């Protein structure tokens, strides 16, 4: 923020800021001290007025006591007649505009209240003022213990305002009587307010005087600051004006600043004059050198332009040669790639043929094994047919035995029936044997059915095996023929591979020669490009130097030398 302010403003702030801050601080401290002094004065005034009021009360009560002293001194203790005489005298005593005396006995019972007879004989021990003070009880106590004074308050009739009061009590022990009087202190607060207002007026007057003095001092310092800032800034503004002239192109290097003082500003002006003198000499030398440089740059630019055109023509011809060689190299490379792809296809075909030959050989071997197994299976099935026939014979024997057993069991049952009770157990056994023979015949019949089906299935299987053997032998012959064909194909693929290898080798040799020529041409083209680029850069540099020389001439022409 301060960096954006001008130097004049900074100097004024430097001069006026501390003065203004000091004035504000001193004024604030003075006002605070005066306010504290006013508060102390108010407190002391209030205390003095209250002290005067208390002394006034004490004097009134002492006058009243002196008035009844002859009666009190002649009275015996407890003599109520003498007390009544004294009370009558005190009831008639007054002072000021509304001052009167009151009296209470030791139990806070009202004995008298000035000239009025209101509420005489009532007990006021529980009477409290608006602030909760037992006023009568405290007055009786103060008279008895000799402290005399009691502060309390009462409400103004018809208003909520509280009026502070102070009472003074004197105790007469012979009559057990406390009498005294009270004063309102509202006039004290009024006097205190008037004193505070008068003192505040003096404070305000002093404050205005201090502020006026500070303002006057600030104005004087501001005037001095402006004069000093003008004296300081005038040489600086002259230096700035000369520098602006130089920056805007109207610099007069023959002009010098006047040195009018021997302080830092005078030294600054002298240093600026020395600096301008050196710049003057330097600009003169640059102007002479620039004229020579302009002529040389023109010649260099012309030579560079001619070299640039020659290099451009040579680069065009080299590009055409490189393009032709690239096309030839690409064609040879394409031939080599085609031969290589053909060789790879032949190798893959040969590998596939070898794999097919292995599969065919394996198939032939498996067919031979299958035919042998089929023959073995047929022989096994023929043996199985013979075994089945043997089982059929055995079943016929079992069936005959079962029929014979059934007949024997039937005869045994008949004989047991003839025997009656003696043959009953034998009859039961005969029945079980006959049932067993019947189940045997039944099972034999089921086995016979199964064997018949097995014979039929075996016959069909044998026929199928025979046909499969014949087809396996036919397949074996065809597989042998396929293997021989694959061997012939493999031999032809080998010949193709040899021819492809020769073609690829020739194409690769041609490609290598073309690439070598291409590299050489590219090297030549790169060299030509480098020379052309250097020539173009030299021409561009010459043009830029020519522009810089002209710009330098214009810059030097802006100064008056």
C-alpha positions in Angstrom: 0.0 0.0 0.0 2.8 2.5 0.9 4.7 1.6 -2.2 1.9 3.0 -4.3 2.0 6.4 -2.6 3.9 9.3 -4.0 7.0 10.6 -2.3 5.3 13.9 -1.3 2.5 12.0 0.4 5.0 9.8 2.2 7.0 12.9 3.4 3.7 14.5 4.7 2.7 11.3 6.4 6.2 11.1 8.0 5.9 14.6 9.3 2.2 14.8 10.2 1.6 11.2 11.3 3.6 11.3 14.5 2.4 14.7 15.4 -1.3 13.7 14.9 -0.8 10.5 16.7 0.9 12.3 19.6 -1.8 14.9 19.8 -4.5 12.2 19.8 -2.8 10.2 22.5 -2.1 13.3 24.7 -5.7 14.5 24.2 -7.1 11.1 25.1 -4.9 10.8 28.1 -5.8 14.3 29.2 -9.5 13.7 28.8 -9.3 10.4 30.7 -7.3 12.1 33.5 -9.7 15.0 33.7 -12.7 12.6 33.8 -11.0 10.7 36.7 -10.4 14.0 38.4 -14.0 14.9 37.9 -15.1 11.6 39.4 -12.8 12.2 42.4 -14.1 15.8 42.8 -17.6 14.5 42.7 -16.9 11.9 45.4 -15.1 14.4 47.6 -17.9 17.0 47.1 -20.6 14.4 48.0 -18.6 13.3 51.1 -18.1 16.9 52.2 -21.7 17.8 51.8 -22.8 14.7 53.7 -20.3 15.4 56.4 -21.7 18.9 56.7 -25.2 17.6 56.9 -24.2 15.2 59.6 -22.5 18.0 61.6 -25.6 20.1 61.1 -27.8 17.3 62.5 -25.5 16.8 65.5 -25.6 20.5 66.3 -29.4 20.6 66.2 -29.6 17.5 68.4 -27.1 19.0 70.9 -29.1 22.2 71.0 -32.2 20.3 71.8 -30.4 18.2 74.5 -29.1 21.4 76.0 -32.6 22.7 76.1 -33.9 19.7 78.2 -30.6 19.3 80.1 -32.0 21.1 83.3 -35.0 18.8 83.4 -33.0 15.7 82.7 -30.4 16.4 85.3 -33.0 17.1 88.1 -35.0 14.0 87.1 -34.7 10.7 88.8 -34.3 7.5 86.8 -37.7 6.4 85.4 -39.4 9.7 86.2 -42.0 9.8 83.4 -43.4 13.2 84.6 -40.1 14.8 84.0 -39.8 12.9 80.6 -43.2 14.3 79.6 -42.1 17.8 80.4 -39.0 17.3 78.2 -41.1 15.7 75.4 -43.4 18.7 75.4 -40.4 21.0 75.1 -38.9 18.9 72.2 -42.2 18.7 70.4 -42.3 22.5 70.1 -38.7 22.8 68.8 -38.2 23.3 65.1 -35.3 24.3 62.8 -35.1 25.4 59.2 -38.2 25.3 57.1 -39.5 21.8 58.0 -37.1 20.5 60.6 -38.5 18.7 63.7 -37.4 16.2 66.4 -38.8 12.6 67.1 -38.5 10.2 70.0 -38.8 6.4 70.6 -38.3 4.3 73.7 -36.0 1.3 73.8 -38.6 -1.0 72.1 -39.0 1.3 69.1 -42.4 2.6 70.3 -43.0 6.1 69.1 -43.1 8.7 72.0 -43.4 11.8 69.9 -43.1 13.0 66.3 -42.7 16.8 66.2 -45.9 18.6 66.8 -48.1 15.9 65.4 -49.8 13.2 67.5 -50.1 10.7 64.6 -49.4 7.1 65.5 -48.1 7.9 69.0 -47.6 4.7 71.0 -47.2 2.4 68.0 -44.2 0.0 67.7 -42.0 0.7 64.6 -39.5 -2.0 65.2 -40.6 -3.8 62.0 -40.7 -0.7 59.8 -38.5 -1.0 56.7 -37.6 1.6 54.1 -37.9 0.7 50.3 -34.3 -0.6 50.5 -35.1 -3.1 53.3 -33.4 -1.1 56.1 -35.2 -1.3 59.6 -34.9 2.5 60.0 -36.4 3.0 63.5 -34.8 -0.1 64.9 -31.4 1.0 63.6 -31.9 4.6 64.9 -32.7 3.3 68.4 -29.7 1.0 68.3 -27.4 3.8 67.1 -28.6 6.1 69.9 -28.0 3.4 72.5 -24.5 2.3 71.3 -23.3 5.8 70.6 -22.8 5.5 66.8 -25.7 8.1 66.4 -25.9 8.1 62.5 -28.1 5.9 60.3 -28.5 6.2 56.5 -31.9 5.2 55.0 -34.4 6.4 52.4 -38.1 6.9 51.9 -40.4 7.2 48.9 -41.8 10.5 48.0 -45.6 10.4 48.3 -47.3 10.2 44.9 -44.0 9.1 43.2 -41.7 6.2 42.9 -38.6 8.3 43.5 -36.5 7.5 46.6 -35.0 10.3 48.7 -31.9 9.4 50.7 -32.0 10.5 54.4 -29.6 10.5 57.3 -30.7 10.5 61.0 -28.9 11.4 64.2 -30.1 9.7 67.5 -29.2 10.6 71.1 -30.0 8.2 74.0 -31.4 9.3 77.4 -30.9 6.3 79.7 -32.8 7.7 82.7 -36.0 7.8 80.6 -35.1 4.9 78.2 -35.7 7.5 75.5 -34.0 7.9 72.1 -34.6 11.2 70.4 -33.1 12.9 67.4 -33.9 14.3 63.9 -33.4 13.5 60.2 -32.4 15.4 57.1 -33.2 14.7 53.4 -30.1 14.4 51.3 -31.7 15.1 47.9 -30.3 18.6 48.0 -26.9 17.0 48.4 -27.2 15.1 45.1 -28.5 18.4 43.5 -25.5 20.3 44.8 -23.2 17.5 43.7 -24.8 17.5 40.2 -24.3 21.3 39.9 -20.7 21.0 41.0 -20.1 18.1 38.5 -21.7 20.2 35.7 -19.5 23.1 36.5 -16.4 20.9 36.6 -17.4 19.2 33.3 -17.8 22.6 31.7 -14.2 23.3 32.7 -13.1 19.9 31.3 -14.8 20.6 28.0 -13.2 24.0 27.8 -9.8 22.5 28.5 -10.4 19.8 25.9 -11.3 22.3 23.2 -8.2 24.3 24.1 -6.0 21.2 23.7 -7.7 20.2 20.5 -7.3 23.8 19.1 -3.7 23.8 20.1 -3.1 20.4 18.5 -4.9 21.5 15.3 -2.8 24.7 15.2 0.4 22.7 15.8 -0.7 20.3 13.0 -1.3 23.1 10.6 2.1 24.6 11.3 3.8 21.3 10.9 1.9 20.7 7.7 3.0 24.0 6.2 6.6 23.3 7.2 6.3 19.8 5.8 5.0 21.1 2.5 7.8 23.6 2.2 10.4 21.0 3.1 8.9 18.4 0.7 9.0 21.0 -2.2 12.7 21.8 -1.4 13.4 18.0 -1.4 11.3 17.1 -4.4 12.3 19.9 -6.8 15.7 18.4 -7.7 14.2 15.0 -7.9 11.5 16.2 -10.2 14.1 17.8 -12.5 16.0 14.4 -12.6 12.7 12.7 -13.3 11.9 15.1 -16.1 15.3 14.5 -17.8 14.9 10.8 -17.5 11.4 10.9 -19.0 12.8 12.9 -21.9 15.3 10.2 -22.5 12.7 7.5 -22.2 10.3 9.2 -24.6 13.0 9.8 -27.2 13.5 13.5 -26.7 16.6 13.2 -24.5 19.0 16.1 -24.7 22.3 14.7 -23.6 23.9 18.2 -23.7 21.6 19.3 -20.9 22.9 19.3 -17.3 21.2 19.7 -13.9 22.1 22.8 -11.8 23.9 21.9 -8.5 22.3 24.4 -6.1 23.2 22.7 -2.7 25.9 20.6 -1.1 23.6 18.1 0.6 22.6 14.7 -0.7 20.3 16.1 -3.4 23.2 18.3 -4.7 25.4 15.2 -4.7 22.6 13.3 -6.6 22.4 16.1 -9.2 26.2 16.0 -9.7 26.2 12.2 -10.0 23.4 12.4 -12.5 25.4 14.9 -14.6 28.4 12.6 -14.6 26.2 9.7 -15.6 24.7 11.7 -18.5 28.2 12.8 -19.6 29.2 9.1 -19.9 26.0 8.3 -21.7 26.7 11.2 -24.1 30.2 9.9 -24.9 28.9 6.4 -25.3 26.0 7.4 -27.6 28.4 9.3 -29.8 30.7 6.2 -30.2 27.7 4.0 -30.8 26.4 6.4 -33.5 29.8 6.2 -35.4 30.0 2.4 -35.0 26.4 2.0 -36.2 27.1 3.7 -39.5 29.9 1.3 -40.3 27.9 -1.7 -39.1 25.0 -0.8 -41.5 27.3 -1.0 -44.6 28.9 -4.3 -43.6 25.5 -5.9 -42.7 24.2 -4.9 -46.2 27.1 -6.7 -48.0 26.7 -9.8 -45.7 23.0 -10.0 -46.4 23.5 -9.9 -50.2 26.1 -12.8 -50.1 23.9 -14.8 -47.8 20.9 -14.4 -50.1 22.9 -15.7 -53.1 24.1 -18.7 -51.1 20.6 -19.4 -50.0 19.3 -19.6 -53.6 22.2 -22.0 -54.6 21.6 -24.3 -51.7 17.9 -24.4 -52.5 18.6 -25.6 -56.1 21.1 -28.3 -54.9 18.7 -29.5 -52.2 15.9 -29.9 -54.8 18.1 -32.1 -57.1 19.3 -34.2 -54.2 15.7 -34.8 -53.1 14.8 -36.1 -56.6 17.7 -38.6 -56.5 16.8 -39.7 -53.0 13.2 -40.3 -54.1 14.2 -42.5 -57.0 16.5 -44.6 -54.9 13.9 -44.9 -52.2 11.4 -46.2 -54.8 13.9 -48.8 -56.1 14.8 -49.9 -52.6 11.1 -50.2 -51.8 10.5 -52.5 -54.9 13.5 -54.7 -54.0 12.4 -54.9 -50.5 8.8 -55.8 -51.6 10.3 -58.7 -53.7 12.3 -59.9 -50.8 9.3 -59.8 -48.5 7.2 -61.7 -51.1 9.9 -64.4 -51.4 10.2 -64.6 -47.7 6.4 -64.9 -47.3 6.4 -67.7 -50.0 9.2 -69.5 -48.2 7.4 -69.2 -44.9 4.1 -70.5 -46.5 6.1 -73.4 -48.0 7.7 -74.2 -44.7 4.3 -74.0 -43.0 2.9 -76.3 -45.7 5.8 -78.8 -45.3 5.3 -78.7 -41.5 1.5 -79.3 -42.0 2.3 -82.2 -44.4 4.7 -83.7 -41.9 2.1 -83.4 -39.3 -0.5 -85.0 -41.6 2.0 -87.8 -42.5 2.5 -88.5 -38.8 -1.3 -88.5 -38.2 -1.7 -90.9 -41.2 1.1 -93.2 -39.9 -0.5 -93.2 -36.5 -3.9 -93.9 -38.0 -2.5 -96.8 -40.0 -0.9 -98.2 -36.9 -4.1 -97.8 -34.9 -6.1 -99.4 -37.8 -3.8 -102.4 -37.7 -4.3 -102.7 -34.0 -8.1 -102.3 -34.4 -8.2 -105.0 -37.0 -6.2 -107.3 -34.7 -8.5 -106.5 -31.8 -11.6 -107.1 -33.9 -10.3 -110.5 -34.9 -9.5 -111.3 -31.3 -12.9 -110.1 -30.2 -14.5 -112.4 -32.9 -12.6 -115.4 -31.6 -13.6 -114.5 -28.0 -17.2 -114.2 -29.0 -17.1 -117.6 -30.8 -15.7 -119.0 -27.5 -18.5 -117.3 -25.7 -21.1 -118.9 -27.9 -19.6 -122.3 -27.1 -19.7 -121.5 -23.4 -23.3 -120.4 -23.7 -24.2 -123.7 -25.4 -22.6 -125.5 -22.4 -24.6 -123.5 -20.0 -27.8 -124.4 -21.9 -26.9 -128.1 -21.5 -26.4 -127.6 -17.8 -29.7 -125.8 -17.5 -31.4 -128.8 -19.3 -29.9 -131.1 -16.6 -31.1 -128.8 -13.8 -34.6 -128.6 -15.3 -34.8 -132.5 -15.5 -33.6 -132.8 -11.9 -36.2 -130.2 -10.8 -39.0 -132.1 -12.6 -37.9 -135.4 -11.0 -37.7 -133.7 -7.6 -41.2 -132.4 -8.1 -42.5 -135.9 -8.9 -40.7 -137.3 -5.9 -42.2 -134.7 -3.6 -45.7 -135.3 -5.0 -45.3 -139.1 -4.3 -44.0 -138.3 -0.8 -47.0 -136.1 -0.2 -49.4 -138.8 -1.3 -47.7 -141.3 1.0 -47.8 -138.9 3.9 -51.5 -138.4 3.3 -52.0 -142.1 3.5 -50.1 -142.3 6.8 -52.4 -139.8 8.5 -51.2 -138.1 11.5 -48.0 -140.0 11.5 -46.9 -138.6 8.1 -48.1 -135.0 8.6 -44.5 -133.7 9.3 -43.2 -135.6 6.3 -46.0 -134.1 4.2 -44.9 -130.6 5.2 -41.4 -131.3 4.1 -42.6 -132.8 0.9 -44.6 -129.6 0.1 -41.6 -127.4 0.7 -39.4 -129.6 -1.5 -42.1 -129.4 -4.2 -42.2 -125.6 -3.9 -38.4 -125.4 -4.1 -38.5 -127.6 -7.2 -41.1 -125.3 -8.8 -39.1 -122.2 -8.1 -36.0 -123.9 -9.5 -37.9 -124.7 -12.7 -39.1 -121.1 -12.9 -35.6 -119.7 -12.4 -34.2 -122.1 -14.9 -36.8 -120.9 -17.4 -35.8 -117.2 -16.8 -32.1 -118.1 -17.2 -32.9 -119.9 -20.4 -34.6 -116.8 -21.8 -31.5 -114.7 -20.9 -29.2 -117.2 -22.5 -31.3 -117.2 -25.7 -31.1 -113.3 -25.8 -27.3 -113.6 -25.1 -26.9 -116.0 -27.9 -28.7 -113.7 -30.4 -26.7 -110.7 -29.2 -23.5 -112.6 -29.5 -24.3 -113.8 -33.0 -25.1 -110.2 -34.1 -21.8 -109.0 -32.5 -19.8 -111.6 -34.2 -21.3 -110.6 -37.6 -20.6 -106.9 -36.8 -17.0 -107.6 -35.8 -16.4 -109.5 -39.0 -17.8 -106.6 -41.1 -15.7 -104.1 -39.0 -12.6 -106.1 -39.6 -13.2 -106.0 -43.4 -13.7 -102.3 -43.4 -10.6 -101.8 -41.2 -8.5 -103.6 -43.7 -9.9 -101.4 -46.5 -9.2 -98.2 -44.5 -5.7 -99.4 -43.8 -5.0 -99.7 -47.6 -6.4 -96.2 -48.2 -4.3 -94.7 -45.4 -1.1 -96.3 -46.9 -1.9 -94.6 -50.2 -2.4 -91.2 -48.4 1.0 -91.6 -46.7 2.7 -92.2 -50.0 0.9 -89.0 -51.4 2.1 -86.9 -48.5 5.7 -88.1 -49.0 5.5 -86.9 -52.6 4.1 -83.5 -51.5 6.9 -83.0 -48.9 9.5 -83.6 -51.6 7.9 -81.0 -53.9 7.7 -78.4 -51.0 11.4 -78.9 -50.3 12.1 -78.0 -53.9 9.9 -74.8 -53.6 11.7 -73.9 -50.4 15.1 -74.1 -52.1 13.9 -71.8 -55.0 12.3 -69.3 -52.5 15.6 -69.1 -50.5 17.6 -68.3 -53.7 15.0 -65.6 -54.7 15.0 -64.1 -51.2 18.8 -64.0 -51.0 19.0 -62.2 -54.3 16.3 -59.7 -53.4 17.9 -59.1 -50.0 21.3 -58.4 -51.6 19.6 -56.0 -54.0 17.8 -54.3 -51.1 21.1 -54.0 -49.1 22.8 -52.3 -52.1 19.8 -50.0 -52.6 19.8 -49.1 -48.9 23.5 -48.4 -48.9 23.0 -46.1 -51.9 20.0 -44.5 -50.2 22.0 -43.9 -47.0 24.7 -42.2 -49.0 22.2 -40.0 -50.8 20.5 -39.2 -47.5 23.9 -38.2 -46.0 24.4 -36.0 -49.0 20.9 -34.6 -48.6 21.4 -34.0 -44.9 24.7 -32.2 -45.6 23.0 -30.1 -48.3 20.1 -29.4 -45.8 22.6 -28.4 -43.2 24.4 -26.1 -45.5 21.1 -24.7 -46.8 19.9 -24.2 -43.3 23.1 -22.5 -42.3 22.8 -20.3 -45.4 19.2 -19.5 -44.7 20.0 -18.8 -41.0 23.0 -16.6 -42.2 20.7 -14.7 -44.5 18.1 -14.3 -41.7 20.8 -13.2 -39.3 22.0 -10.7 -41.8 18.5 -9.4 -42.3 18.0 -9.2 -38.5 21.4 -7.5 -38.1 20.3 -5.0 -40.8 17.1 -4.4 -38.9 19.0 -4.0 -35.6 21.4 -1.6 -37.2 18.5 0.5 -38.5 16.8 0.3 -35.1 20.0 1.3 -33.4 20.3 4.2 -35.7 16.8 5.3 -34.9 17.5 4.9 -31.1 20.7 6.9 -31.4 18.9 9.5 -33.4 16.5 10.1 -30.5 19.3 11.7 -28.5 20.6 15.1 -29.1 24.4 14.8 -29.1 
